[in-house]
């Protein structure tokens, strides 16, 4: 059997279906996981419900296709709160694992009343996106169409913050503001710098040390690593007052320090090898200790700590909500255009890119895997919305096409040529939402300040 354990492949689940609006109209909707605090405070950044396929967690003789499918179901539950493994039960799950499609499946469990799986095809879409432009991430995406999707709302993760499209009711900064319960950025950076858990109230009298590396105390190894990569400092925390919503930056030096840390992280990622592995292991060790102390909630919890994009510098929260499918795609594309950090993590852009067309963001990002599952009328409406905005921006030559190229998803689809739009220039709701959110995103993402 081929050993795939070293590959950073992902598997996920696209949960969608037709819903009935207040006026009785039928609309296509999608269950959309989001994060807040990782790419910008107060604003939701929507993602796909997916996660890494850890082949070591499965029996050696289990087919790879089954591992991917089980990972997709597990990750969907962790990121949305919807436990489709529980819905399916053993009998229906066995049908899927044998490669057979399920249709019109219901559950006797009370939490799934009014919900029917209309179609669950175990044949996935395959796509590869570039995380930060340096790490190819293959993703296997399954689609499940559900009737009665609106009945899933009570099950959605962090649903108290899922009531307002684009924004949260309670930002993560407010939720982690008590320094006796949650380590500050300064605490976390000191932990990494010294290799020792700081003596703080949140430690509850416990102590933990990061393991030695190459026979050296962790602090010695880390100091040498920083010297080799040209980083020479301990970051200080960025006070909340430095980026009030709608306000002005008060301390640009703090932002510059954070930007230096982000660049250090990118440099060690690109270097790879044993140094990167040991650095990531230390970050995971800190995160694990925080989970053991009950500070972080684990995979299914709401409060998370960034260990990838800007390690240890940001808490963020996760949740999920039910969105109109047109809104979901349009908003994701516009947020990638407005926030380079989000575009890089989502696979839509590289650090060196100054401007990409909306279609480029889509075809290179994680969203490309969704397109074969999306009804044609939805794609047409999203294209029209983006046309309107680009025409308003006087960029008709960037007229978008959302059809994926065959090389993107391996399906028989062609790129649609679209004529210059004859649409009266106007600002769509997406334009207005993005303009309101962009200023705060720039403040909360120092790397965008240049």
N, C-alpha and C positions, 0 to 999 in steps of 0.2 A: 504494500500500500504506500502511496506517495505521502511523504511527510510534509504536512502543511503548517506545522506548529509554529514555524518561524515567520510566517507571512502575516502582515497586519490587516487581515481581511475583516470586513464588517458584514453583519447581516441585520436586516430590519424588516419592518412591516408597515405598509401603507394602508391605513384603515379609513375607508371612505364609504359614502352612500348618499342616496337622495333623502332630503329632509323636507318637511313642510313648514313654511314660514307662517308668521302671524296672520297674513292675508290669504293663506291657503295656497300660495305659490310653491312649486316644487323646485328645489335648488340642490345642486351637488355640494356636499360638505365633506370635510376631512377632520380627523382627530389630529391636532397639531401640538406636539410637545414644544415647550419654550424654555428658555433660560433668561434670567434677569440678573445683572451684576457682572456677568462674564465679559460681555461686549459693550455694555453701557448700562448705567443705572436708570431705573424707572421704566425703561423700555424693554418690551419682550422681543427676543430674537428667536424665531421659530426654527426648529431642527427636525430631522427625521428620527423616528423611534428606532434606533439601531445601536449595536454595540459590537465589541470584538468577539470573534469566534475563537474561543480558547479550546483548541483541540485536545489539550491534555485533560480536560474535564470529562471527556467522553471515552467510552470503551474503544480500544484500539481497532476492533473489527467493525465499528459502526460506520456506515457509509458517510462520506463528507456531506452529501446533500441533506441527510437527516440531521447532522450536527448544525448545519446552517439554519435549517427550519426551526429546530428547537431553540437555537440562540435568538432568532428573530422573535419568537413568541415570548421568550423570557425577557428580552430587552423591551419589547412593547409594554409588558406589564410594569417593568421598573420605571419607565419614562412616562407612561400615560395613566397608570392605575387600572387599566383594563386587563383582566386576567383571562385571556382567551384559552389558555391551557385548562383552566377550571371550567370554562364554558363548554369546551369540546369534550372533555372526559376521555377516558382511555380508548373507547371504541372508535370515536370519530378521529382521534389523533392517530390511531393506527392506520386508518384509511389514508390520511394525508402522508404519513411516513412511507406508505407503499407507493406514493406518487399519484394517487387518484384524487380527483377534484371533488370537493364537497359542495352540495347545493341545498338551499332551503332547510338549514339546520336550526333547530331551536333548543332551548335549555329549560329544564324544570326548576332550576335554581331561581329563587325569588328576585335576586338582584339583577337578573337578566330578563325580567318580564318585558314583553313587548319588543324583543330584539330577535332578529332572524339573520343568520349568515346566509345571504343569497348565493354567494359564490366565493369559494376559497380554493384557488388554483395553486398547487404546490410547485408549478413551473415558474421560476423567478426571472426577474430582469437582472442582468449583470452590467455593472458600470464601474469604472475606475476614476476617482477624482484625486487631485493633488492637494493634500493637506499642507497649507502654507507654501505650496509650490515646490516642496522638496521631498515629500514623502508620498509615494503612490499608495492609495488605499482602495483596494477592490471592495465593492459593496454588492451584496446579493439582496435584492429587495423583492418581497412577496406582497401581493395585493389581496385584501379581503374586503369584499363589498357587503355592507350590512344594511338591512332594512330596519327602520326604527332607531337610527343612530342617535337621535335626540334623547332617547331613554338612557343613554350611557352617561349623561352629564353628572348624575350623582356619584359616579364611580371615578371621575377624573381626578388626577393627582393635583393637590394644591388648588382645589376648585374655588376657594375663597378669593384667590387672586386671578381667577380665570373669567371674571365677569366683564372686563373692559378690554376691547380689542386694542392691542398695541401697548397698553400700559398696565402696570400692576397697582393694586390698591395699597399694598404694604410692601415697600422696597426692602431688599435684603439688608441694606445698611441699617434700617430701623430694627430688623429682627436680630442682628448680631451686635448691637451697639453696647451691650453690657460686657465690659472687659473682664469681669469676674467669672463670666460664663464662657465667653468666646475669646481665644487668643487674638491679640492685635497683630497687625502686620509686623510690628517691631518684635513681638514675641516670637513669631514664626521665623523671621529672618535670623534672630539670635539663635534659635534652635538649630537652624541649618548651619550657621556660621561656627558655632561652638561644638556642635554634635551632641549637646546635652539639652534635655527638656528644661525650660526655665521654671523656677520656683514661683508659681503664680497660684491664685485661688482656684483657677479652672483645673489645675493639675491635681487637686484634691490629695496632696501629699504623696503622690506617686512620682517615680523618677524613671527615665528611660534614656538610653544612649544610642546614638546611631552606630552601627557596627563598623569596625575598622576596615580600611580598604588598602590592599596591597601591603598588609602588615603594619600600616601606619594608623594612628588615631584619625578618626574621620576629619577632625578640624585641621589637622596637618595636611591631609590629602586634599581637602577642599581649598585650602589657602594656596596650595601649589597649582591646583587646577585653575583657579582664578588668575594667578600670575601668568600661567601659560597662555591663557586666552585674553589677557589684557584687561581684566576687570579688577579694580582695586578699591573696594569699599563695601561697607555694610549699609544696606538701604534703611532709610528711616520711613516711618509710616506717612502716608499722605492724609492730612486731616480732612474730615468731611467738609469743613468750611472752605476748602480749596476749590471745590466744584459744586456750589449750590445750584439747584436747578434754575436755569434762566439767569444765573448770575455771572460774574466775571471770575477768571482764575486769579487767585490771590498769591500763589506761590509757585512760580514757574520752575524754580530750581527743583522742587519735589517731583514735578512731572518729568523733568529731564532725567532725574535719578531713576525713576521707574522705566523710562524709555531705555536707559542704558541696561537695565536688568533684562528687559525684553530682548534686546539685541544679544546679550550674553546667552540667553536661553536659545535663541535662534542659532547662534554660533556653535553651541555645543551639540545641538540637534544635527546640524549639517556635518559636523565633524564625525558624529556617530562613534562606533567602536566601544571599547570598554569604559572610557570616561563617561560617555553618555548613559551607558547602562547603569553604572554605579550612581550617577547623579539622579536618574529616574528612580532607582531603588530607594535612595534616601528620601525623596519626595513621597513615595508610596508608604515608606515606613512612618513618616510623620503623620500622614493622613490616616493610616491604620491605627496609630496610637490615639488619635483624636476620636476615631470611631469607637475604640475600646472604652474611652472615657465618657462616651455618650454625647460628645460635642457635635460630631457629625452623625448623620442618620443612616449612613450606608447606602446601598444601591437603590433601595426603594424610597429613600427619604427625600425631603425637599431642600434642605440646606446642604450645599456642596462647597468644596474648596478647589480653586483652580490649581491644577498641577501640570498643565500643558502649555497654555498660551503665555501666561505670565505667572509662573509658579509661586504660590503662597502669597500673592499680592492681592487676591480678590476672593471674597466669598461670593457665591451666587446661589440663586434658588431655581428650582425646576418645577414645572407644572405642565398641565395640558388643558386645552380647551377645544371646543367644537367651532370650526370656522367655515365660512363659505369658501369653497375651493378656489374661486376666482380671486377672492381677497387674499387667500393664503399665498398663491403663486406671485401675484402682483406685488404684495408687500415684501416677500422674501427677496425678490429681484431688486426692488427699490432700496431695501436696507443694505444689500450687498454693494449697490452703487454708492450709498452714503457712508458706509462704514467699512474701511478696508480690512480692519482686524476681523470682522465677521466674514467678509468675503474670502479672506485667506483661510480661515478655519473651516469654512463651508466648502472650500475647494473652488471658489469662483474666481480667484485672482491670485497672482503672485505679488511678492513685496515690491517688485520693480514696476508693476503696472500702474500707470497713472490714470488711464481711462479705457474702459472696455464697453462694448455695446451690451445692452441687456441680454441679447441672445447668447453672447459669449459667456456672461455670468451663468446663464442657465445651463448651457451645454457642458461646461467644465465643472459645474458644481454637483453636489449630491442630488439636486432636484432632477437632473437629467434622467435618473433611474425611474422617476415617477411617471414620465410623460407617456410611455406605452399603456399606462393604467388609467390615464385621464380621458374622460369623454371629449370628443372633438368640439362640441359647442363651448366647453370651458376654455380650451386652448384659443379658440377664435376670440372669445371675449377678453382674455388676458392680452392677446396681441393688440386688440383694438384700444385697450386702456393704455398700453405702453406707446402705441402710435400717437395717441392724443398728447401724452406727456412730452414725447420727443418733438412733436410738432410745435408744442408750446415753447420748448427749449430751442427751437430753430435748428433741430438736428434731424431733418427728414431722411438724410442719407443713412441713418442708423436704424431705419425701420426694422423692428424685431421680427424674427421668425422663431417660434418655439419648437418647431419640428426637429427632433434629434437626428443627427447624421447617422447613417448605418454604423460607422466606426464607434459611435458613442455608446450605443446600447445593443448592437448586433441584431437589430430588427430591420425589416424592409420599410424604411421611412425615408423621405427625401426632404431636403430643405426647401421651403416654400419661398419663392420670390414674391415680394409684395411691392406694389406700386407706391409712389409717393402718396401719402394719405391726403385726401381732400376733406379734412376735418377742421372745423373752426377751432383755432387755438383757444384752449381753455385749460384751467387747472382741474385735474381730477381730484377726487378725495384722497387718492394715494399721494399725489404731489403735496397736498396740504399737510397730510399726516407726517410725511417724511421731512418736510421743511421744519415742522414744529419739533420733531425728534432729533434732527441732525445736530443742532447746536449742543444739546446735552450729550450726545454720543461723542462729539469731538472733545468735550471737556473730560468725559470719563475714559477716553482712550487716548492717552498721551502720544502714542506713536503716530497719531494722525495729525499732530500739531506741527510737525516738520522741524 
